């Protein structure tokens, strides 16, 4: 049951990673739109982090699931200033981006809780 719940917790990440593998040019384009450097390398790293972090959390391989959860949490926090900088938009987009940022922080909370419990094992 715990493995299934960790798969549900990471659904957002592993599904985005799989999407990125099969739609790589689109991911590179999104990275370019955000303005991050080395679009191809950055897109590849993001996909690898999403898939690798999810796999670590789900499998808890070598008891490193906590590390995968922390990596995904950090990745999610960084998407706020780079992809959802609500403070830089006018209304109504400001409120929409703020809600996305708060949703991201909620996911971070779940990942940190998961990291805590996996570290205790």
FIDRENDO-837838 format. One record per residue (C-alpha): residue in one letter; x, y, z; residue number from 0. Coordinates in steps of 0.001 Angstrom, whole numbers, plus 524288, in hexadecimal, padded with zeros to 5 digits. Layout:
% residues N
{'A' {X Y Z} NUM} ...
***
This chain:
% residues 121
{'X' {80000 80000 80000} 0} {'X' {80B06 80989 8034D} 1} {'X' {81117 807A1 7F5D9} 2} {'X' {8041B 80AA3 7EF4E} 3} {'X' {8027E 816F3 7F78E} 4} {'X' {81034 81B8F 7F405} 5} {'X' {80CE5 81946 7E5A8} 6} {'X' {800C6 821BE 7E74A} 7} {'X' {808A8 82C4A 7EE3C} 8} {'X' {81253 82CD0 7E2FF} 9} {'X' {8086B 82B69 7D7F3} 10} {'X' {80A55 83984 7D3BF} 11} {'X' {818F6 83780 7D22E} 12} {'X' {819F5 82A36 7CBB7} 13} {'X' {80EEC 82D42 7C24C} 14} {'X' {81589 83A2B 7BEA6} 15} {'X' {82264 832F7 7BCE5} 16} {'X' {81C3D 828DB 7B3F7} 17} {'X' {8158C 833C8 7AC63} 18} {'X' {822B4 83A9F 7AB23} 19} {'X' {82965 82E89 7A5D0} 20} {'X' {81F55 82D71 79AF0} 21} {'X' {81DAA 83C1F 798BF} 22} {'X' {82B76 840FA 79ADD} 23} {'X' {82AF6 84C49 7911B} 24} {'X' {81F1D 851C4 79841} 25} {'X' {8262B 85117 7A55B} 26} {'X' {83201 857EF 79F79} 27} {'X' {828DF 8626E 79A3D} 28} {'X' {822D8 8645D 7A7B7} 29} {'X' {83061 865B6 7ADC4} 30} {'X' {833DA 86FC2 7A35B} 31} {'X' {82754 8777D 7A610} 32} {'X' {82AA4 87811 7B484} 33} {'X' {837FC 87D6A 7B0E9} 34} {'X' {8409B 87315 7B709} 35} {'X' {84E0E 870B6 7B113} 36} {'X' {8525F 864B3 7A96E} 37} {'X' {8448F 860EA 7A5D2} 38} {'X' {847B0 8530F 7A177} 39} {'X' {85008 84FFA 7AD4E} 40} {'X' {84671 8564C 7B6B6} 41} {'X' {83AE2 84EF5 7B0CE} 42} {'X' {84270 8422D 7B17A} 43} {'X' {8462F 84490 7BFA9} 44} {'X' {83823 847CA 7C352} 45} {'X' {83301 83B56 7BCFB} 46} {'X' {83DA5 83332 7C358} 47} {'X' {83AC5 83941 7D09A} 48} {'X' {82C34 836F0 7CF3B} 49} {'X' {82DE6 828B6 7CB62} 50} {'X' {8396C 8258D 7D434} 51} {'X' {833D8 82C68 7E012} 52} {'X' {826C5 825BB 7DE30} 53} {'X' {82D30 8187E 7DCA9} 54} {'X' {834F6 81A7A 7E932} 55} {'X' {828DD 81E8F 7F0C6} 56} {'X' {82063 8138B 7EB9C} 57} {'X' {82A69 808AD 7ED2A} 58} {'X' {831ED 80E26 7F8D2} 59} {'X' {83DA4 807B9 7F252} 60} {'X' {84905 80643 7FBD1} 61} {'X' {840CE 80DF8 8059B} 62} {'X' {842F6 81A47 7FD58} 63} {'X' {834B5 81D8A 7FB23} 64} {'X' {83630 82921 8045A} 65} {'X' {8408E 82EBF 7FB47} 66} {'X' {83785 82D8D 7EF8E} 67} {'X' {82CBB 8345B 7F72D} 68} {'X' {835DA 83F82 7FB06} 69} {'X' {83A8B 840F9 7ECF6} 70} {'X' {82C96 841A5 7E7F4} 71} {'X' {82909 84B60 7F2AB} 72} {'X' {83461 85449 7EF20} 73} {'X' {83115 8532E 7E0B1} 74} {'X' {82305 856E2 7E3AE} 75} {'X' {826DF 86298 7EBF6} 76} {'X' {82FB5 8676F 7E101} 77} {'X' {824A0 866D6 7D72E} 78} {'X' {81DE6 871DB 7DE85} 79} {'X' {8278D 87CFD 7DBC7} 80} {'X' {82AFE 877B4 7CE59} 81} {'X' {81DCD 87356 7C936} 82} {'X' {81358 8792B 7D1E1} 83} {'X' {81895 8863C 7D687} 84} {'X' {80B19 88B4C 7DA28} 85} {'X' {8109F 8982D 7DF27} 86} {'X' {814EE 89BCB 7D160} 87} {'X' {80783 89ABF 7CAF2} 88} {'X' {7FBCA 8A3A4 7CA4D} 89} {'X' {7EE62 89EF8 7CE7F} 90} {'X' {7E7A9 895D1 7CBBA} 91} {'X' {7F3BF 88DB0 7C872} 92} {'X' {7FA3B 891A3 7D545} 93} {'X' {7EFB4 88AAF 7DD23} 94} {'X' {7EFFC 87EC0 7D441} 95} {'X' {7FEC6 87D8B 7D5A9} 96} {'X' {7FDC0 87FAD 7E45E} 97} {'X' {7F467 8743C 7E549} 98} {'X' {7FDC0 86BC6 7DD69} 99} {'X' {808EA 86FCF 7E66A} 100} {'X' {800DB 86C2C 7F25E} 101} {'X' {7FD7F 85F0A 7EC4F} 102} {'X' {80BFC 85CEA 7EA0B} 103} {'X' {80ED3 85FF0 7F84A} 104} {'X' {80474 85617 7FC45} 105} {'X' {80B43 84BB0 7F419} 106} {'X' {81828 84FA1 7FA6F} 107} {'X' {811FB 84D6B 807BF} 108} {'X' {80DE0 83FBB 803D9} 109} {'X' {81B5A 83CC3 7FE7E} 110} {'X' {821FB 841B9 80ADA} 111} {'X' {818F3 8395A 8131A} 112} {'X' {81C3C 82DC2 80A83} 113} {'X' {82AD6 830A8 80BB5} 114} {'X' {8297C 8314D 81A76} 115} {'X' {822C5 82427 81B66} 116} {'X' {82BC7 81D76 811A6} 117} {'X' {837AA 82280 8190A} 118} {'X' {8323A 81C60 8257F} 119} {'X' {831C7 80ED2 81F5A} 120} 
***
